[in-house]
Amino acid sequence: MKKAWMPGSFFLICMLVFAARGTAGILDYLQAGDIAQNEGRQEEAIEFYTKALASGTLSQEVASRTYNNRGYAYHLIGAYDLAVADFNEAVKLNPWFIAAYVNRAASYDKKGEFDLAVADADKVTRMKPFLADAYIIRGVIYENHGDHDTALADYNKAIKLNPRLAGAYFHRGNLYRTQGDPDSAIADYSVVIALSPGHVDAYILRGELYRDQGRYDPAIADFTRVLELDPKQTDTYSTLAVLHAKAKNIGQACSWLDQMLRKGLATREGLREDGSFADIRGEACFQELVAEDVTKEEPGQNEDGVDSE
């Protein structure tokens, strides 16, 4: 699986609307495009940016940024050919536009065009040799194509340039995990969490490694934090139930299972058949939770309690 590596606003250059020329309507298109893009409505963003570009009234700088932003939206919806075409226009208008080269490298990588992706990443490192993000970008491209040694060297370079860049530790941790070095991965995820306490993925991945090592208490702590940070991570309920069961915290395990049933995340039948809970299958609280919830009629009576004979 290819890893995502566009970590936030560095690669999404928002419009500087005051640099545009033209009517207020064109500025409205730019602002509306930015809002739609930031809210995840990429198709709408594309429509607004297209209208702004079609006006022919944008300054060269703003037109370049608009092509970049529209290309970014195309990338996010998987239209990589269209994304590359827009990034080409962006760098044609502004040959020093770092973000457009970065984004084009991402689209090339998604298209499987490794040489072109690396060429763009190399260009960024030459243009901005002290930009730590540039080495993360190139490292992920190399990792995606199986060159783990070069990827590791790039992640290390990024960390050397900026020891407080959480993304560098996160990607290096992912690489260590892939290479079967869980202790080094855990160490890097721990740095990510120290630098960026709201980084949900770092908690999830560290928690999984703790679980795999049989370190259930820290795994429980990490997945509990995941739910605090993102209640929509509903798979975490099951994970916590299993972890508590493994840790012999029977009451806590049953409590999480009860929440799963109440929230419609599981059924009694499903829990009865789920081998993940073999450790507590014989416990009274588990048996009570998965018992059939039916009311049996007395023999000879219908559902209204009236004698049917």
Helices and strands as residue ranges (DSSP letters): G 9-11, G 17-19, H 24-38, H 42-54, H 60-76, H 80-93, H 98-110, H 114-127, H 132-144, H 148-161, H 166-178, H 182-195, H 200-212, H 216-229, H 235-246, H 250-262, H 268-273, G 275-280, H 284-290
